[in-house]
Amino acid sequence: MTRRQVAYLVLAIAGLVLPWYHNIRFALDGAGLNDFIQDAMVNHASSSLTLDVSVAAATFVVWMWHECRRLAMPGRWLYVIATFGVAVAFAFPLFLFMRERHLVAQSGAPNTGG
């Protein structure tokens, strides 16, 4: 595994654990999806972050979809589901990890180093 793959994998794990820790805590407080959406837009600071991440997520999905097609990578729908169902902070580095693995496998180069 390359250092870049390790970095992407570590970031994907962080992107899964960190947001979902708070999502689970939010749900345990008895809040639902409507509460989550309302709280995400409660003031200008939270609205800015929510819209920023939403546009970044949509941009990632468009780019990822075409990149998967260009490289003949399977699983495009998994990244879309992960983006909007888990977190863009998880889906984006996971995609980069899988893309890097795919490129290394296609090149026939050993999967070590940077």
C-alpha positions in Angstrom: 0.0 0.0 0.0 1.4 3.4 -0.9 1.8 6.2 1.6 -0.9 8.1 -0.4 -3.3 5.2 -0.1 -2.6 5.0 3.7 -3.3 8.8 4.0 -6.6 8.5 2.0 -7.7 5.5 4.1 -6.9 7.2 7.4 -8.8 10.3 6.2 -11.8 8.1 5.2 -11.9 6.5 8.6 -11.7 9.9 10.3 -14.4 11.1 7.9 -16.6 8.2 9.0 -16.0 8.3 12.7 -15.9 12.0 13.5 -19.2 13.1 11.8 -21.0 9.9 12.9 -20.0 10.3 16.5 -22.0 13.6 16.5 -24.8 12.2 14.3 -25.3 9.3 16.8 -25.2 11.7 19.8 -27.7 14.0 18.0 -30.1 11.0 17.4 -29.7 9.8 21.0 -30.9 13.2 22.1 -34.2 12.3 20.4 -33.7 14.5 17.3 -34.7 13.5 13.8 -33.8 14.4 10.3 -36.0 17.5 10.2 -34.3 18.7 13.4 -30.9 18.0 11.9 -31.7 20.1 8.8 -33.2 22.9 10.8 -30.2 23.0 13.1 -27.8 23.0 10.2 -29.4 26.2 9.0 -29.9 27.9 12.4 -27.7 30.9 11.8 -25.4 32.4 9.1 -22.3 30.5 10.3 -24.0 27.1 10.2 -25.8 27.9 7.0 -22.5 28.9 5.4 -20.9 25.6 6.4 -23.9 23.5 5.4 -24.2 25.1 2.0 -20.4 25.0 1.5 -20.3 21.2 2.2 -23.4 20.6 0.1 -21.9 22.3 -3.0 -18.6 20.5 -2.4 -20.5 17.2 -2.1 -22.4 17.8 -5.4 -19.2 18.8 -7.2 -17.4 15.7 -5.9 -20.3 13.5 -7.1 -20.2 15.0 -10.6 -16.4 14.7 -10.9 -16.3 11.2 -9.3 -19.1 9.9 -11.6 -17.1 10.9 -14.7 -13.8 9.8 -13.3 -15.2 6.3 -12.5 -16.5 6.1 -16.1 -13.2 7.4 -17.6 -11.1 4.9 -15.6 -13.6 2.0 -15.9 -13.9 1.9 -12.1 -16.8 -0.1 -10.7 -19.1 1.1 -7.8 -20.1 4.6 -8.8 -23.4 4.4 -7.0 -21.6 3.3 -3.8 -19.8 6.6 -3.6 -23.0 8.6 -4.3 -24.7 6.7 -1.5 -21.7 7.2 0.8 -21.6 10.9 0.0 -25.2 11.7 0.9 -25.9 8.8 3.3 -22.7 8.8 5.4 -20.6 11.9 4.8 -18.7 13.6 2.0 -15.7 13.6 4.5 -15.9 9.7 4.3 -16.8 9.2 0.6 -14.3 11.6 -0.9 -11.1 10.1 0.6 -12.6 6.6 0.2 -13.0 7.2 -3.5 -9.5 8.6 -3.7 -8.2 5.5 -1.9 -10.0 3.2 -4.3 -9.0 5.3 -7.4 -5.3 5.1 -6.3 -5.6 1.3 -5.9 -7.2 1.1 -9.3 -4.5 3.2 -11.0 -1.7 1.2 -9.4 -3.4 -2.1 -10.4 -3.8 -0.8 -14.0 -0.1 0.3 -14.2 1.2 -3.0 -13.1 3.6 -1.2 -10.7 4.2 -2.6 -7.3 1.8 -1.1 -4.7 4.4 0.3 -2.3 6.1 3.6 -1.6 4.7 7.1 -2.2 
